[in-house]
Amino acid sequence: MLDFYTIIFLALAVFIFARLRSVLGQRTGRERPPYDPYSARDAAKPVTGPDKVVALPDKSGEKSPVRMAQPEEPAADRWAGIAEAGTAVALGLDAIAKTEPDFDAGHFLTGAKGAYEMIVTAFAEGDRKTLKNLLAKDVFDGFAQSITEREGRGETAESRFVALDKAEITHAEMKGDAAQVTVRFVSQLISVTRNKAGEVVSGSPDSVTHVTDVWTFAREIGARDPNWKLVSTESA
């Protein structure tokens, strides 16, 4: 037969279990993904890949509901330091933010700089695994082919990132469910390619080269993969 204290402990256990379930069973919509390469900043160097534009990959084929912003007018200085109010870039960023209220252009730009450096480094080192996580499929295929051809010739590439002088958003838009943001990077690097004998076949181990790249990153709003990926590259 249950005594008074046993009944009290059972009631407490039921209450605690109910509270834990109500907390642990909820999602706030702000959970960080297990891996977001665009929030990392590793040392790196610039390079140019094949000029291709591809659709955003959808690994699972499923989409989660898209969160819609309230129809409020954005503040005039919303994109201060990134885009002037009323410009095409600002309007494009507004369109993205209306579909994804948590979009932060400043955070995106910081992450894009890190991604640029990581991709440049990975290409020089022939690191296909890193590239695969950061590039859309068609762009990755082009980068991987260039690496394979370089390896087939017995050549090795060396790149040393000197500085990233500028990174600015030059275009932003929603294309269907996909957000696309184009960034113009101006950087300095030392790059050299050597043959099997160690002789320099291109570049210079002592000269700094000024490089301008225009890269487009994209992400499908509502898709289960939260990462932005490189979908287009070109050199200015």
C-alpha positions as semicolon CSV with decimal commas, in nm:
position;residue;x (nm);y (nm);z (nm)
1;M;0,000;0,000;0,000
2;L;0,140;0,344;-0,097
3;D;0,221;0,574;0,193
4;F;0,196;0,955;0,186
5;Y;0,567;1,016;0,096
6;T;0,562;0,766;-0,190
7;I;0,266;0,948;-0,343
8;I;0,449;1,283;-0,312
9;F;0,764;1,148;-0,488
10;L;0,558;0,995;-0,769
11;A;0,381;1,324;-0,827
12;L;0,714;1,509;-0,840
13;A;0,857;1,257;-1,088
14;V;0,558;1,296;-1,320
15;F;0,583;1,677;-1,301
16;I;0,960;1,679;-1,377
17;F;0,918;1,438;-1,669
18;A;0,643;1,654;-1,818
19;R;0,859;1,968;-1,790
20;L;1,162;1,802;-1,952
21;R;0,953;1,673;-2,240
22;S;0,799;2,015;-2,302
23;V;1,147;2,171;-2,325
24;L;1,350;1,902;-2,502
25;G;1,072;1,823;-2,746
26;Q;1,056;2,175;-2,886
27;R;1,259;2,342;-3,165
28;T;1,306;2,716;-3,167
29;G;1,405;2,748;-3,533
30;R;1,743;2,894;-3,426
31;E;1,934;2,566;-3,380
32;R;2,281;2,590;-3,533
33;P;2,366;2,328;-3,796
34;P;2,632;2,075;-3,694
35;Y;2,864;2,213;-3,958
36;D;2,852;2,559;-4,116
37;P;3,166;2,626;-4,321
38;Y;3,057;2,988;-4,378
39;S;3,105;3,081;-4,018
40;A;3,467;2,955;-4,015
41;R;3,778;3,166;-4,088
42;D;4,088;2,966;-4,183
43;A;4,396;3,108;-4,361
44;A;4,375;3,062;-4,736
45;K;4,443;3,190;-5,088
46;P;4,245;3,281;-5,408
47;V;4,192;3,084;-5,729
48;T;3,942;3,074;-6,011
49;G;3,726;2,780;-6,105
50;P;3,518;2,703;-6,412
51;D;3,253;2,954;-6,516
52;K;2,932;2,767;-6,439
53;V;2,600;2,850;-6,282
54;V;2,405;2,559;-6,137
55;A;2,084;2,506;-5,948
56;L;2,108;2,460;-5,574
57;P;2,149;2,095;-5,479
58;D;1,867;1,935;-5,282
59;K;2,021;1,631;-5,113
60;S;1,706;1,507;-4,946
61;G;1,444;1,617;-5,195
62;E;1,243;1,755;-4,903
63;K;1,174;2,110;-4,797
64;S;1,077;2,247;-4,462
65;P;0,818;2,524;-4,439
66;V;0,950;2,867;-4,536
67;R;0,920;3,130;-4,266
68;M;0,766;3,451;-4,395
69;A;0,856;3,790;-4,255
70;Q;0,601;4,040;-4,138
71;P;0,517;4,294;-4,412
72;E;0,701;4,579;-4,243
73;E;0,907;4,841;-4,418
74;P;1,281;4,777;-4,358
75;A;1,480;5,048;-4,183
76;A;1,662;5,282;-4,418
77;D;1,998;5,187;-4,266
78;R;1,926;4,815;-4,255
79;W;2,217;4,732;-4,484
80;A;2,445;5,015;-4,369
81;G;2,805;4,950;-4,471
82;I;2,694;4,682;-4,719
83;A;2,450;4,845;-4,962
84;E;2,294;5,189;-4,995
85;A;1,921;5,212;-4,938
86;G;1,718;5,195;-5,257
87;T;1,993;5,037;-5,469
88;A;1,944;4,713;-5,660
89;V;2,166;4,531;-5,409
90;A;1,965;4,661;-5,112
91;L;1,637;4,564;-5,277
92;G;1,774;4,216;-5,348
93;L;1,883;4,176;-4,985
94;D;1,536;4,294;-4,876
95;A;1,380;4,022;-5,094
96;I;1,594;3,756;-4,928
97;A;1,519;3,889;-4,579
98;K;1,143;3,884;-4,649
99;T;1,166;3,513;-4,717
100;E;1,417;3,441;-4,440
101;P;1,380;3,696;-4,158
102;D;1,697;3,575;-3,982
103;F;1,917;3,658;-4,283
104;D;2,208;3,882;-4,177
105;A;2,403;4,027;-4,470
106;G;2,695;4,126;-4,248
107;H;2,728;3,776;-4,111
108;F;2,692;3,633;-4,460
109;L;2,970;3,856;-4,594
110;T;3,204;3,757;-4,311
111;G;3,131;3,392;-4,384
112;A;3,177;3,441;-4,758
113;K;3,529;3,575;-4,695
114;G;3,610;3,263;-4,495
115;A;3,461;3,038;-4,764
116;Y;3,662;3,217;-5,034
117;E;3,984;3,158;-4,846
118;M;3,897;2,795;-4,767
119;I;3,809;2,715;-5,129
120;V;4,125;2,879;-5,262
121;T;4,340;2,683;-5,019
122;A;4,162;2,354;-5,085
123;F;4,202;2,394;-5,462
124;A;4,576;2,462;-5,432
125;E;4,619;2,161;-5,204
126;G;4,395;1,933;-5,410
127;D;4,165;1,886;-5,113
128;R;3,856;1,744;-5,283
129;K;3,679;1,662;-4,956
130;T;3,672;2,024;-4,842
131;L;3,570;2,146;-5,187
132;K;3,281;1,902;-5,205
133;N;3,131;2,052;-4,889
134;L;3,155;2,407;-5,022
135;L;3,070;2,381;-5,392
136;A;2,759;2,299;-5,591
137;K;2,798;1,975;-5,785
138;D;2,875;2,118;-6,130
139;V;3,128;2,363;-5,991
140;F;3,290;2,088;-5,784
141;D;3,318;1,868;-6,093
142;G;3,506;2,144;-6,275
143;F;3,743;2,207;-5,985
144;A;3,805;1,834;-5,938
145;Q;3,880;1,791;-6,309
146;S;4,140;2,070;-6,296
147;I;4,304;1,907;-5,994
148;T;4,309;1,567;-6,166
149;E;4,470;1,714;-6,478
150;R;4,732;1,888;-6,267
151;E;4,810;1,566;-6,083
152;G;4,828;1,377;-6,414
153;R;5,104;1,613;-6,529
154;G;5,290;1,555;-6,205
155;E;5,257;1,921;-6,108
156;T;5,210;2,067;-5,763
157;A;5,056;2,402;-5,678
158;E;5,164;2,631;-5,399
159;S;4,964;2,935;-5,291
160;R;5,020;3,178;-5,009
161;F;4,741;3,415;-4,920
162;V;4,880;3,762;-4,853
163;A;4,567;3,974;-4,802
164;L;4,198;4,000;-4,878
165;D;4,170;4,368;-4,959
166;K;3,798;4,387;-5,031
167;A;3,481;4,181;-5,033
168;E;3,160;4,350;-5,142
169;I;2,815;4,227;-5,237
170;T;2,744;4,326;-5,597
171;H;2,415;4,144;-5,654
172;A;2,145;3,973;-5,451
173;E;1,814;3,818;-5,548
174;M;1,559;3,546;-5,488
175;K;1,529;3,301;-5,778
176;G;1,231;3,089;-5,694
177;D;1,310;2,932;-5,357
178;A;1,683;3,002;-5,392
179;A;1,863;3,300;-5,245
180;Q;2,165;3,406;-5,452
181;V;2,429;3,655;-5,345
182;T;2,725;3,760;-5,561
183;V;3,044;3,885;-5,398
184;R;3,340;4,062;-5,558
185;F;3,669;3,970;-5,390
186;V;3,992;4,167;-5,436
187;S;4,293;3,987;-5,293
188;Q;4,668;3,944;-5,305
189;L;4,843;3,610;-5,326
190;I;5,167;3,441;-5,411
191;S;5,106;3,142;-5,637
192;V;5,340;2,906;-5,817
193;T;5,309;2,573;-6,000
194;R;5,603;2,334;-6,028
195;N;5,664;2,026;-6,244
196;K;5,795;1,688;-6,132
197;A;6,150;1,822;-6,128
198;G;6,050;2,109;-5,903
199;E;6,090;2,366;-6,180
200;V;5,850;2,661;-6,194
201;V;5,608;2,627;-6,487
202;S;5,375;2,913;-6,393
203;G;5,352;3,188;-6,137
204;S;5,633;3,298;-5,911
205;P;5,736;3,207;-5,556
206;D;5,842;3,567;-5,493
207;S;5,586;3,789;-5,668
208;V;5,253;3,905;-5,526
209;T;4,963;3,887;-5,770
210;H;4,652;4,104;-5,737
211;V;4,343;3,896;-5,810
212;T;3,977;3,994;-5,854
213;D;3,717;3,719;-5,844
214;V;3,339;3,743;-5,868
215;W;3,170;3,449;-5,699
216;T;2,802;3,369;-5,651
217;F;2,680;3,177;-5,348
218;A;2,333;3,025;-5,320
219;R;2,110;2,847;-5,075
220;E;1,762;2,706;-5,110
221;I;1,541;2,863;-4,846
222;G;1,361;2,599;-4,645
223;A;1,582;2,312;-4,760
224;R;1,722;2,079;-4,495
225;D;2,080;2,166;-4,594
226;P;2,143;2,508;-4,428
227;N;2,476;2,581;-4,597
228;W;2,548;2,833;-4,871
229;K;2,741;2,686;-5,164
230;L;2,943;2,833;-5,446
231;V;2,744;2,807;-5,770
232;S;2,930;3,039;-6,006
233;T;3,281;3,182;-6,048
234;E;3,440;3,431;-6,282
235;S;3,753;3,644;-6,289
236;A;3,745;4,018;-6,344
